[in-house]
Amino acid sequence: MRRLLHAITSPETQPLDRPGLRGAALVRVSEGALAGWASVLLDTGVSFDRHDLIEHHEIISHLHAAADACLPARFPTWLHDETLGQRHDQLLSALERVHLRCEVAITAVWTTPDEEPLPAEASTPGKSFLRERQRYFAGSDRRRERARELAAEVQEKGGPDVIEVRHTLCPSAVVALSTALLVPRANAADVIARLPRNHRDVRILVNGPWPPYSFAAIGGMREE
């Protein structure tokens, strides 16, 4: 028997009217000012798939709606007897940071090629290789600078409601920017309405509000 952790809340959070993952029992394990919510899985060799990940998110979303503060756990993270006690103060501090707050996620996807191809010209293989490397690094620099501009705009449009922000510039060849905003739950709709949408070179996707995954800070809990 193993306990798959979904989230950590305060002990005042009421039990959910639903089972855990794959119909398993959803239990609450309390330690001081913390409560860990986990599915009790009898199959110790269980392997997970995308459906389990989606259900894990659904359970976290229900806990987030039921609690004033919710720390989502990465999937899969196992809850051990000593987990909450050993990291009680750190987890409590993280829980207080997300109290009555949620996450809004922004992804900007490139809609234009990195650069226009240069006209073909006669050259040696060595010169062609050097030219291609120069073009690659010049294009990368331009795109990173553009991503910085987008990050600044997102943060500015979010306004004073943005409590914390996490930017990742150019995380892949197709993504210009991945941003997470920590905002008050009561103001999330206003923040979303103010965020920029499509530009000449990017398509901007806004997701949430949802549990503060990017700000939970409960990694390292033996995700075996």
Phi and psi restraints in degrees (value plus and minus 20) as a CYANA .aco file:
   2 ARG   PHI    -155.4  -115.4
   2 ARG   PSI     133.4   173.4
   3 ARG   PHI    -131.2   -91.2
   3 ARG   PSI      95.1   135.1
   4 LEU   PHI    -108.1   -68.1
   4 LEU   PSI      94.9   134.9
   5 LEU   PHI     -96.5   -56.5
   5 LEU   PSI     113.7   153.7
   6 HIS   PHI    -124.5   -84.5
   6 HIS   PSI     -66.1   -26.1
   7 ALA   PHI    -184.3  -144.3
   7 ALA   PSI     146.3   186.3
   8 ILE   PHI    -141.0  -101.0
   8 ILE   PSI     112.9   152.9
   9 THR   PHI    -154.5  -114.5
   9 THR   PSI    -192.9  -152.9
  10 SER   PHI    -101.0   -61.0
  10 SER   PSI     137.6   177.6
  11 PRO   PHI     -84.7   -44.7
  11 PRO   PSI     -37.4     2.6
  12 GLU   PHI     -92.8   -52.8
  12 GLU   PSI     -34.4     5.6
  13 THR   PHI     -82.6   -42.6
  13 THR   PSI     109.3   149.3
  14 GLN   PHI     -97.9   -57.9
  14 GLN   PSI     128.8   168.8
  15 PRO   PHI     -77.2   -37.2
  15 PRO   PSI     126.7   166.7
  16 LEU   PHI    -102.2   -62.2
  16 LEU   PSI     128.6   168.6
  17 ASP   PHI    -110.6   -70.6
  17 ASP   PSI      40.7    80.7
  18 ARG   PHI    -184.1  -144.1
  18 ARG   PSI     137.5   177.5
  19 PRO   PHI     -99.9   -59.9
  19 PRO   PSI     157.6   197.6
  20 GLY   PHI    -106.4   -66.4
  20 GLY   PSI    -179.0  -139.0
  21 LEU   PHI     -82.8   -42.8
  21 LEU   PSI     113.3   153.3
  22 ARG   PHI      36.3    76.3
  22 ARG   PSI      12.0    52.0
  23 GLY   PHI      59.0    99.0
  23 GLY   PSI     -13.2    26.8
  24 ALA   PHI     -92.0   -52.0
  24 ALA   PSI     146.6   186.6
  25 ALA   PHI     -87.5   -47.5
  25 ALA   PSI     116.2   156.2
  26 LEU   PHI    -122.1   -82.1
  26 LEU   PSI      93.4   133.4
  27 VAL   PHI    -131.5   -91.5
  27 VAL   PSI     136.6   176.6
  28 ARG   PHI    -133.8   -93.8
  28 ARG   PSI     105.9   145.9
  29 VAL   PHI    -134.0   -94.0
  29 VAL   PSI      93.2   133.2
  30 SER   PHI    -119.0   -79.0
  30 SER   PSI     124.5   164.5
  31 GLU   PHI    -170.9  -130.9
  31 GLU   PSI      86.1   126.1
  32 GLY   PHI      41.1    81.1
  32 GLY   PSI    -143.8  -103.8
  33 ALA   PHI    -114.1   -74.1
  33 ALA   PSI       0.8    40.8
  34 LEU   PHI    -145.2  -105.2
  34 LEU   PSI     131.0   171.0
  35 ALA   PHI    -155.3  -115.3
  35 ALA   PSI     102.5   142.5
  36 GLY   PHI    -118.5   -78.5
  36 GLY   PSI     115.6   155.6
  37 TRP   PHI    -131.0   -91.0
  37 TRP   PSI     104.5   144.5
  38 ALA   PHI    -164.3  -124.3
  38 ALA   PSI     131.5   171.5
  39 SER   PHI    -111.6   -71.6
  39 SER   PSI     112.9   152.9
  40 VAL   PHI    -109.7   -69.7
  40 VAL   PSI      89.6   129.6
  41 LEU   PHI    -124.5   -84.5
  41 LEU   PSI     102.7   142.7
  42 LEU   PHI     -98.4   -58.4
  42 LEU   PSI     -46.5    -6.5
  43 ASP   PHI    -104.9   -64.9
  43 ASP   PSI      83.8   123.8
  44 THR   PHI     -93.0   -53.0
  44 THR   PSI     -34.8     5.2
  45 GLY   PHI    -125.5   -85.5
  45 GLY   PSI       5.1    45.1
  46 VAL   PHI     -82.4   -42.4
  46 VAL   PSI     120.1   160.1
  47 SER   PHI    -133.7   -93.7
  47 SER   PSI     121.8   161.8
  48 PHE   PHI    -124.3   -84.3
  48 PHE   PSI     139.4   179.4
  49 ASP   PHI    -155.8  -115.8
  49 ASP   PSI    -192.8  -152.8
  50 ARG   PHI     -82.1   -42.1
  50 ARG   PSI     -55.3   -15.3
  51 HIS   PHI     -83.3   -43.3
  51 HIS   PSI     -57.3   -17.3
  52 ASP   PHI     -85.7   -45.7
  52 ASP   PSI     -60.5   -20.5
  53 LEU   PHI     -81.7   -41.7
  53 LEU   PSI     -61.9   -21.9
  54 ILE   PHI     -84.7   -44.7
  54 ILE   PSI     -62.9   -22.9
  55 GLU   PHI     -86.3   -46.3
  55 GLU   PSI     -57.7   -17.7
  56 HIS   PHI     -76.8   -36.8
  56 HIS   PSI     -65.6   -25.6
  57 HIS   PHI     -83.0   -43.0
  57 HIS   PSI     -60.1   -20.1
  58 GLU   PHI     -83.0   -43.0
  58 GLU   PSI     -61.7   -21.7
  59 ILE   PHI     -83.7   -43.7
  59 ILE   PSI     -64.0   -24.0
  60 ILE   PHI     -81.0   -41.0
  60 ILE   PSI     -61.2   -21.2
  61 SER   PHI     -82.4   -42.4
  61 SER   PSI     -59.2   -19.2
  62 HIS   PHI     -85.6   -45.6
  62 HIS   PSI     -61.2   -21.2
  63 LEU   PHI     -86.1   -46.1
  63 LEU   PSI     -60.2   -20.2
  64 HIS   PHI     -80.6   -40.6
  64 HIS   PSI     -59.2   -19.2
  65 ALA   PHI     -91.8   -51.8
  65 ALA   PSI     -49.3    -9.3
  66 ALA   PHI    -107.1   -67.1
  66 ALA   PSI     -37.8     2.2
  67 ALA   PHI    -135.3   -95.3
  67 ALA   PSI     132.7   172.7
  68 ASP   PHI     -93.4   -53.4
  68 ASP   PSI     -44.9    -4.9
  69 ALA   PHI    -164.8  -124.8
  69 ALA   PSI     117.8   157.8
  70 CYS   PHI    -164.8  -124.8
  70 CYS   PSI     108.2   148.2
  71 LEU   PHI    -127.0   -87.0
  71 LEU   PSI      84.0   124.0
  72 PRO   PHI     -88.6   -48.6
  72 PRO   PSI     125.9   165.9
  73 ALA   PHI    -119.5   -79.5
  73 ALA   PSI     124.4   164.4
  74 ARG   PHI     -83.3   -43.3
  74 ARG   PSI     136.8   176.8
  75 PHE   PHI    -130.7   -90.7
  75 PHE   PSI     105.0   145.0
  76 PRO   PHI    -117.1   -77.1
  76 PRO   PSI     121.7   161.7
  77 THR   PHI    -145.7  -105.7
  77 THR   PSI     111.6   151.6
  78 TRP   PHI    -119.6   -79.6
  78 TRP   PSI     115.0   155.0
  79 LEU   PHI    -111.4   -71.4
  79 LEU   PSI      98.9   138.9
  80 HIS   PHI    -125.5   -85.5
  80 HIS   PSI     143.8   183.8
  81 ASP   PHI     -77.9   -37.9
  81 ASP   PSI     -55.3   -15.3
  82 GLU   PHI    -112.4   -72.4
  82 GLU   PSI     -24.9    15.1
  83 THR   PHI     -76.7   -36.7
  83 THR   PSI     -75.8   -35.8
  84 LEU   PHI     -90.3   -50.3
  84 LEU   PSI     -55.3   -15.3
  85 GLY   PHI     -89.7   -49.7
  85 GLY   PSI     -62.5   -22.5
  86 GLN   PHI     -87.4   -47.4
  86 GLN   PSI     -52.3   -12.3
  87 ARG   PHI    -136.9   -96.9
  87 ARG   PSI       8.2    48.2
  88 HIS   PHI     -76.7   -36.7
  88 HIS   PSI     -71.6   -31.6
  89 ASP   PHI     -85.7   -45.7
  89 ASP   PSI     -61.2   -21.2
  90 GLN   PHI     -84.2   -44.2
  90 GLN   PSI     -64.6   -24.6
  91 LEU   PHI     -88.6   -48.6
  91 LEU   PSI     -57.3   -17.3
  92 LEU   PHI     -84.4   -44.4
  92 LEU   PSI     -60.4   -20.4
  93 SER   PHI     -82.5   -42.5
  93 SER   PSI     -62.8   -22.8
  94 ALA   PHI     -84.6   -44.6
  94 ALA   PSI     -58.3   -18.3
  95 LEU   PHI     -85.2   -45.2
  95 LEU   PSI     -60.2   -20.2
  96 GLU   PHI     -86.2   -46.2
  96 GLU   PSI     -53.3   -13.3
  97 ARG   PHI     -86.2   -46.2
  97 ARG   PSI     -51.1   -11.1
  98 VAL   PHI    -120.2   -80.2
  98 VAL   PSI      -8.7    31.3
  99 HIS   PHI     -79.3   -39.3
  99 HIS   PSI     103.3   143.3
 100 LEU   PHI      38.6    78.6
 100 LEU   PSI       9.6    49.6
 101 ARG   PHI    -147.9  -107.9
 101 ARG   PSI     139.8   179.8
 102 CYS   PHI    -162.1  -122.1
 102 CYS   PSI     158.1   198.1
 103 GLU   PHI    -132.9   -92.9
 103 GLU   PSI     119.4   159.4
 104 VAL   PHI    -137.9   -97.9
 104 VAL   PSI     106.7   146.7
 105 ALA   PHI    -128.8   -88.8
 105 ALA   PSI     115.5   155.5
 106 ILE   PHI    -144.6  -104.6
 106 ILE   PSI     110.3   150.3
 107 THR   PHI    -146.9  -106.9
 107 THR   PSI     104.1   144.1
 108 ALA   PHI    -125.7   -85.7
 108 ALA   PSI     101.3   141.3
 109 VAL   PHI    -129.0   -89.0
 109 VAL   PSI     112.7   152.7
 110 TRP   PHI     -82.4   -42.4
 110 TRP   PSI     117.5   157.5
 111 THR   PHI    -135.1   -95.1
 111 THR   PSI     -22.0    18.0
 112 THR   PHI    -144.7  -104.7
 112 THR   PSI     133.0   173.0
 113 PRO   PHI     -85.4   -45.4
 113 PRO   PSI     141.3   181.3
 114 ASP   PHI     -78.3   -38.3
 114 ASP   PSI     -61.4   -21.4
 115 GLU   PHI    -183.3  -143.3
 115 GLU   PSI     140.7   180.7
 116 GLU   PHI     -94.3   -54.3
 116 GLU   PSI     118.6   158.6
 117 PRO   PHI     -84.8   -44.8
 117 PRO   PSI     122.3   162.3
 118 LEU   PHI     -97.3   -57.3
 118 LEU   PSI     130.9   170.9
 119 PRO   PHI     -84.5   -44.5
 119 PRO   PSI     126.4   166.4
 120 ALA   PHI     -86.6   -46.6
 120 ALA   PSI     122.8   162.8
 121 GLU   PHI    -168.7  -128.7
 121 GLU   PSI     133.2   173.2
 122 ALA   PHI     -89.9   -49.9
 122 ALA   PSI     114.2   154.2
 123 SER   PHI    -185.7  -145.7
 123 SER   PSI     148.1   188.1
 124 THR   PHI     -99.8   -59.8
 124 THR   PSI     138.2   178.2
 125 PRO   PHI     -76.0   -36.0
 125 PRO   PSI     -57.5   -17.5
 126 GLY   PHI     -84.2   -44.2
 126 GLY   PSI     -63.1   -23.1
 127 LYS   PHI     -86.1   -46.1
 127 LYS   PSI     -58.7   -18.7
 128 SER   PHI     -82.5   -42.5
 128 SER   PSI     -62.5   -22.5
 129 PHE   PHI     -82.2   -42.2
 129 PHE   PSI     -65.3   -25.3
 130 LEU   PHI     -84.8   -44.8
 130 LEU   PSI     -59.2   -19.2
 131 ARG   PHI     -84.3   -44.3
 131 ARG   PSI     -62.0   -22.0
 132 GLU   PHI     -84.5   -44.5
 132 GLU   PSI     -58.6   -18.6
 133 ARG   PHI     -85.9   -45.9
 133 ARG   PSI     -60.1   -20.1
 134 GLN   PHI     -82.9   -42.9
 134 GLN   PSI     -62.8   -22.8
 135 ARG   PHI     -83.5   -43.5
 135 ARG   PSI     -60.5   -20.5
 136 TYR   PHI     -82.4   -42.4
 136 TYR   PSI     -69.4   -29.4
 137 PHE   PHI     -90.8   -50.8
 137 PHE   PSI     -54.6   -14.6
 138 ALA   PHI     -84.9   -44.9
 138 ALA   PSI     -63.1   -23.1
 139 GLY   PHI     -84.2   -44.2
 139 GLY   PSI     -60.9   -20.9
 140 SER   PHI     -82.6   -42.6
 140 SER   PSI     -61.8   -21.8
 141 ASP   PHI     -83.5   -43.5
 141 ASP   PSI     -62.7   -22.7
 142 ARG   PHI     -83.6   -43.6
 142 ARG   PSI     -62.7   -22.7
 143 ARG   PHI     -87.9   -47.9
 143 ARG   PSI     -57.7   -17.7
 144 ARG   PHI     -86.5   -46.5
 144 ARG   PSI     -59.6   -19.6
 145 GLU   PHI     -85.5   -45.5
 145 GLU   PSI     -59.7   -19.7
 146 ARG   PHI     -83.6   -43.6
 146 ARG   PSI     -59.1   -19.1
 147 ALA   PHI     -83.3   -43.3
 147 ALA   PSI     -57.4   -17.4
 148 ARG   PHI     -82.8   -42.8
 148 ARG   PSI     -60.4   -20.4
 149 GLU   PHI     -82.2   -42.2
 149 GLU   PSI     -63.5   -23.5
 150 LEU   PHI     -83.7   -43.7
 150 LEU   PSI     -61.1   -21.1
 151 ALA   PHI     -81.7   -41.7
 151 ALA   PSI     -63.1   -23.1
 152 ALA   PHI     -83.9   -43.9
 152 ALA   PSI     -59.7   -19.7
 153 GLU   PHI     -86.4   -46.4
 153 GLU   PSI     -63.4   -23.4
 154 VAL   PHI     -79.0   -39.0
 154 VAL   PSI     -66.0   -26.0
 155 GLN   PHI     -86.4   -46.4
 155 GLN   PSI     -58.5   -18.5
 156 GLU   PHI     -86.2   -46.2
 156 GLU   PSI     -64.5   -24.5
 157 LYS   PHI     -87.2   -47.2
 157 LYS   PSI     -51.2   -11.2
 158 GLY   PHI     -82.0   -42.0
 158 GLY   PSI     -52.8   -12.8
 159 GLY   PHI      54.7    94.7
 159 GLY   PSI    -182.2  -142.2
 160 PRO   PHI     -88.2   -48.2
 160 PRO   PSI     -31.0     9.0
 161 ASP   PHI     -92.9   -52.9
 161 ASP   PSI     -36.3     3.7
 162 VAL   PHI     -97.4   -57.4
 162 VAL   PSI      96.2   136.2
 163 ILE   PHI    -110.4   -70.4
 163 ILE   PSI     -63.7   -23.7
 164 GLU   PHI    -160.6  -120.6
 164 GLU   PSI     136.2   176.2
 165 VAL   PHI    -162.4  -122.4
 165 VAL   PSI     123.3   163.3
 166 ARG   PHI    -147.5  -107.5
 166 ARG   PSI      94.7   134.7
 167 HIS   PHI    -126.7   -86.7
 167 HIS   PSI     118.4   158.4
 168 THR   PHI    -144.9  -104.9
 168 THR   PSI      95.6   135.6
 169 LEU   PHI    -108.6   -68.6
 169 LEU   PSI     111.3   151.3
 170 CYS   PHI      26.4    66.4
 170 CYS   PSI      37.5    77.5
 171 PRO   PHI     -89.4   -49.4
 171 PRO   PSI     -36.6     3.4
 172 SER   PHI    -172.9  -132.9
 172 SER   PSI     155.9   195.9
 173 ALA   PHI     -86.9   -46.9
 173 ALA   PSI     -44.0    -4.0
 174 VAL   PHI    -123.9   -83.9
 174 VAL   PSI     -34.2     5.8
 175 VAL   PHI    -127.3   -87.3
 175 VAL   PSI     104.7   144.7
 176 ALA   PHI    -101.9   -61.9
 176 ALA   PSI     -59.3   -19.3
 177 LEU   PHI    -173.9  -133.9
 177 LEU   PSI     117.3   157.3
 178 SER   PHI    -145.7  -105.7
 178 SER   PSI      99.1   139.1
 179 THR   PHI    -148.6  -108.6
 179 THR   PSI     120.7   160.7
 180 ALA   PHI    -140.9  -100.9
 180 ALA   PSI     109.4   149.4
 181 LEU   PHI    -132.6   -92.6
 181 LEU   PSI     112.4   152.4
 182 LEU   PHI    -117.5   -77.5
 182 LEU   PSI      98.4   138.4
 183 VAL   PHI    -155.7  -115.7
 183 VAL   PSI     139.4   179.4
 184 PRO   PHI     -82.1   -42.1
 184 PRO   PSI     119.7   159.7
 185 ARG   PHI     -77.9   -37.9
 185 ARG   PSI     -59.4   -19.4
 186 ALA   PHI     -87.2   -47.2
 186 ALA   PSI     -40.1    -0.1
 187 ASN   PHI    -130.0   -90.0
 187 ASN   PSI     -15.3    24.7
 188 ALA   PHI     -80.0   -40.0
 188 ALA   PSI     -62.6   -22.6
 189 ALA   PHI     -82.8   -42.8
 189 ALA   PSI     -58.7   -18.7
 190 ASP   PHI     -85.8   -45.8
 190 ASP   PSI     -61.2   -21.2
 191 VAL   PHI     -82.4   -42.4
 191 VAL   PSI     -66.2   -26.2
 192 ILE   PHI     -80.3   -40.3
 192 ILE   PSI     -60.2   -20.2
 193 ALA   PHI     -85.0   -45.0
 193 ALA   PSI     -48.4    -8.4
 194 ARG   PHI    -106.6   -66.6
 194 ARG   PSI     -36.2     3.8
 195 LEU   PHI     -87.5   -47.5
 195 LEU   PSI     127.2   167.2
 196 PRO   PHI     -86.8   -46.8
 196 PRO   PSI     136.6   176.6
 197 ARG   PHI    -134.1   -94.1
 197 ARG   PSI    -149.0  -109.0
 198 ASN   PHI     -95.9   -55.9
 198 ASN   PSI     122.3   162.3
 199 HIS   PHI    -135.3   -95.3
 199 HIS   PSI    -198.6  -158.6
 200 ARG   PHI     -84.1   -44.1
 200 ARG   PSI     -47.7    -7.7
 201 ASP   PHI    -139.8   -99.8
 201 ASP   PSI     -22.9    17.1
 202 VAL   PHI    -160.1  -120.1
 202 VAL   PSI     133.3   173.3
 203 ARG   PHI    -130.1   -90.1
 203 ARG   PSI     105.5   145.5
 204 ILE   PHI    -123.9   -83.9
 204 ILE   PSI     104.5   144.5
 205 LEU   PHI    -129.2   -89.2
 205 LEU   PSI     111.6   151.6
 206 VAL   PHI    -137.3   -97.3
 206 VAL   PSI     107.4   147.4
 207 ASN   PHI    -144.3  -104.3
 207 ASN   PSI     129.1   169.1
 208 GLY   PHI      89.8   129.8
 208 GLY   PSI    -190.8  -150.8
 209 PRO   PHI     -89.6   -49.6
 209 PRO   PSI     127.1   167.1
 210 TRP   PHI    -167.5  -127.5
 210 TRP   PSI     158.8   198.8
 211 PRO   PHI     -76.1   -36.1
 211 PRO   PSI     130.2   170.2
 212 PRO   PHI     -98.5   -58.5
 212 PRO   PSI      46.4    86.4
 213 TYR   PHI     -75.6   -35.6
 213 TYR   PSI     -64.2   -24.2
 214 SER   PHI     -93.4   -53.4
 214 SER   PSI     -30.7     9.3
 215 PHE   PHI    -141.0  -101.0
 215 PHE   PSI      -7.5    32.5
 216 ALA   PHI     -92.0   -52.0
 216 ALA   PSI     -58.9   -18.9
 217 ALA   PHI      36.1    76.1
 217 ALA   PSI      22.1    62.1
 218 ILE   PHI    -139.6   -99.6
 218 ILE   PSI       8.9    48.9
 219 GLY   PHI     -87.6   -47.6
 219 GLY   PSI     151.2   191.2
 220 GLY   PHI      55.4    95.4
 220 GLY   PSI      -1.0    39.0
 221 MET   PHI    -116.9   -76.9
 221 MET   PSI      25.5    65.5
 222 ARG   PHI      35.9    75.9
 222 ARG   PSI      45.7    85.7
 223 GLU   PHI    -103.3   -63.3
 223 GLU   PSI      57.2    97.2
